[in-house]
Amino acid sequence: MLFAGFVAASPAAAEEPTDFISTLGTRAITELADENMSQADRETRFRNLLNEHFDVPAIGRFVLGRHWKVASDEERTEFLGLFEDFIVRSYAVRFAGYSGETFAVKSSTPGPKSATLVHSKVLRGNAEPIRVDWRVEPRGDKLVITDVIVEGVSMSVTQRSE
């Protein structure tokens, strides 16, 4: 599931969302799946990919929900830092268990507002593929991921409910 969570890489909003996700997937495997890499290095690299290609502040605001409006600036800053740390620690470790799964972008459809949903699958040998959709949106001159939906379950909504 984590593998499915990191698959985009390009600074140009003119880039196609499918290319953005495909490139990030390749980059994530290349940079994070080395079995000889220390966990600290893997977390550092994962954090870099996370901050470069995901709109972490927007996801964090969504996750905090109605509590965002009543939180002080200091509380918001602290929450976003802790939220990022939680995501990094929760997902970076999954790349240590990488065992040759492949990632394939299938198609895309327009999403709400300016978003595009990029549809992909994680192929796992003899096991059923995992369906992963990526909500990609333009932010200035680049594309960012604002949600990952694994087998129909939004990771943002899941984090919010937890």
RODO-2510 file (C-alpha; in nm, 4 decimals, decimal comma):
residues 162
     n   res          X          Y          Z
     1     m     0,0000     0,0000     0,0000
     2     l     0,2824     0,2402     0,0759
     3     f     0,4412     0,1704    -0,2580
     4     a     0,1185     0,2869    -0,4023
     5     g     0,1425     0,6040    -0,2026
     6     f     0,4474     0,7598    -0,3692
     7     v     0,4513     0,7827    -0,7386
     8     a     0,4897     1,1369    -0,8845
     9     a     0,7688     1,3717    -0,9903
    10     s     0,7715     1,6838    -1,2011
    11     p     0,7899     2,0546    -1,1499
    12     a     0,5797     2,1507    -1,4486
    13     a     0,2043     2,1811    -1,4141
    14     a     0,1978     2,1380    -1,7917
    15     e     0,3079     1,7796    -1,7315
    16     e     0,0374     1,5222    -1,7690
    17     p    -0,0836     1,3882    -1,4328
    18     t    -0,0346     1,0295    -1,5552
    19     d     0,3305     1,1025    -1,6391
    20     f     0,3745     1,2772    -1,3042
    21     i     0,2518     0,9703    -1,1131
    22     s     0,4400     0,7220    -1,3299
    23     t     0,7663     0,9114    -1,2856
    24     l     0,7233     0,9377    -0,9095
    25     g     0,6542     0,5652    -0,8807
    26     t     0,9756     0,4828    -1,0590
    27     r     1,1666     0,7351    -0,8499
    28     a     1,0197     0,6052    -0,5224
    29     i     1,1232     0,2477    -0,5989
    30     t     1,4686     0,3567    -0,7079
    31     e     1,5289     0,5789    -0,4042
    32     l     1,3520     0,3859    -0,1276
    33     a     1,3582     0,0127    -0,1983
    34     d     1,7300    -0,0562    -0,1471
    35     e     1,7405    -0,3326     0,1144
    36     n     2,0841    -0,2149     0,2332
    37     m     1,9611     0,1377     0,3124
    38     s     1,9313     0,2339     0,6775
    39     q     1,5851     0,3182     0,8051
    40     a     1,6996     0,6722     0,8897
    41     d     1,8155     0,7273     0,5298
    42     r     1,4925     0,5784     0,3956
    43     e     1,2880     0,8140     0,6156
    44     t     1,4919     1,1148     0,5027
    45     r     1,4430     1,0271     0,1362
    46     f     1,0744     0,9521     0,1896
    47     r     1,0267     1,2873     0,3651
    48     n     1,1887     1,4628     0,0687
    49     l     0,9548     1,2902    -0,1776
    50     l     0,6566     1,3599     0,0470
    51     n     0,7295     1,7316     0,0733
    52     e     0,8223     1,7646    -0,2918
    53     h     0,5171     1,5908    -0,4392
    54     f     0,2343     1,5965    -0,1836
    55     d     0,0419     1,8973    -0,0513
    56     v     0,1087     1,7988     0,3100
    57     p    -0,0319     2,1226     0,4609
    58     a    -0,3620     2,0859     0,2715
    59     i    -0,3886     1,7184     0,3634
    60     g    -0,3127     1,8016     0,7270
    61     r    -0,5803     2,0732     0,7342
    62     f    -0,8327     1,8262     0,5922
    63     v    -0,7320     1,5583     0,8432
    64     l    -0,7698     1,7969     1,1368
    65     g    -1,1132     1,8958     1,0053
    66     r    -1,3224     2,1385     1,2085
    67     h    -1,0512     2,1542     1,4739
    68     w    -0,8250     2,3462     1,2310
    69     k    -1,0429     2,6565     1,2629
    70     v    -1,0145     2,6729     1,6415
    71     a    -0,6455     2,5793     1,6652
    72     s    -0,3915     2,8547     1,7263
    73     d    -0,1132     2,9139     1,4738
    74     e     0,1270     2,7397     1,7113
    75     e    -0,1027     2,4378     1,7434
    76     r    -0,1443     2,4184     1,3657
    77     t     0,2314     2,4313     1,3116
    78     e     0,2889     2,1649     1,5757
    79     f     0,0158     1,9424     1,4311
    80     l     0,1516     1,9669     1,0755
    81     g     0,5014     1,8743     1,1965
    82     l     0,3725     1,5778     1,3954
    83     f     0,1435     1,4722     1,1089
    84     e     0,4366     1,4737     0,8656
    85     d     0,6485     1,2713     1,1100
    86     f     0,3645     1,0201     1,1486
    87     i     0,3280     0,9781     0,7718
    88     v     0,7033     0,9386     0,7237
    89     r     0,7417     0,6806     1,0001
    90     s     0,4278     0,4917     0,9007
    91     y     0,5030     0,4590     0,5316
    92     a     0,8804     0,4730     0,4794
    93     v     0,9256     0,1443     0,6607
    94     r     0,7068    -0,0299     0,4032
    95     f     0,9649     0,0265     0,1322
    96     a     1,2103    -0,1855     0,3325
    97     g     0,9824    -0,4803     0,2571
    98     y     0,9759    -0,4157    -0,1170
    99     s     0,9810    -0,7473    -0,3003
   100     g     0,9591    -0,6647    -0,6684
   101     e     0,6046    -0,5320    -0,6967
   102     t     0,5487    -0,3228    -1,0062
   103     f     0,3462    -0,0100    -1,0506
   104     a     0,1423     0,0647    -1,3610
   105     v    -0,0514     0,3813    -1,4401
   106     k    -0,3677     0,2853    -1,6293
   107     s    -0,5609     0,6047    -1,7076
   108     s    -0,6930     0,9302    -1,5661
   109     t    -1,0278     1,1050    -1,5316
   110     p    -1,1207     1,4605    -1,4416
   111     g    -1,1852     1,4998    -1,0714
   112     p    -1,3577     1,7722    -0,8734
   113     k    -1,2541     2,1307    -0,9492
   114     s    -0,9057     2,1317    -1,1040
   115     a    -0,8134     1,7826    -0,9807
   116     t    -0,7360     1,4808    -1,1931
   117     l    -0,7736     1,1251    -1,0677
   118     v    -0,4912     0,9062    -1,1925
   119     h    -0,5771     0,5365    -1,1875
   120     s    -0,3028     0,2827    -1,1249
   121     k    -0,2396    -0,0685    -1,0024
   122     v     0,0291    -0,2271    -0,7912
   123     l     0,1015    -0,5668    -0,9413
   124     r     0,2076    -0,8302    -0,6873
   125     g     0,3114    -1,1498    -0,8624
   126     n     0,0372    -1,4099    -0,8199
   127     a    -0,1712    -1,1965    -0,5816
   128     e    -0,4554    -0,9718    -0,6913
   129     p    -0,3397    -0,6277    -0,8010
   130     i    -0,4064    -0,3349    -0,5676
   131     r    -0,6053    -0,0488    -0,7224
   132     v    -0,4633     0,2919    -0,6337
   133     d    -0,6065     0,6256    -0,7432
   134     w    -0,4179     0,9518    -0,6987
   135     r    -0,5852     1,2916    -0,6672
   136     v    -0,3459     1,5275    -0,8455
   137     e    -0,3914     1,9061    -0,8539
   138     p    -0,1946     2,1971    -0,9929
   139     r    -0,0225     2,4235    -0,7378
   140     g     0,1461     2,7150    -0,9072
   141     d     0,3907     2,5760    -1,1609
   142     k     0,3790     2,2137    -1,0454
   143     l     0,1482     1,9216    -0,9761
   144     v     0,0940     1,7837    -0,6258
   145     i    -0,0877     1,4869    -0,4788
   146     t    -0,3728     1,5756    -0,2434
   147     d    -0,5048     1,2258    -0,1719
   148     v    -0,4300     0,8600    -0,2344
   149     i    -0,7264     0,6242    -0,2639
   150     v    -0,6366     0,2576    -0,2130
   151     e    -0,9033     0,0065    -0,3184
   152     g    -1,1648     0,2811    -0,2917
   153     v    -1,0559     0,4009     0,0538
   154     s    -0,9235     0,7565     0,0818
   155     m    -0,6092     0,7774     0,2917
   156     s    -0,7014     1,1359     0,3899
   157     v    -1,0459     1,0319     0,5084
   158     t    -0,8943     0,7355     0,6944
   159     q    -0,6430     0,9628     0,8692
   160     r    -0,9193     1,2064     0,9584
   161     s    -1,1347     0,9366     1,1170
   162     e    -0,8386     0,8045     1,3145
***
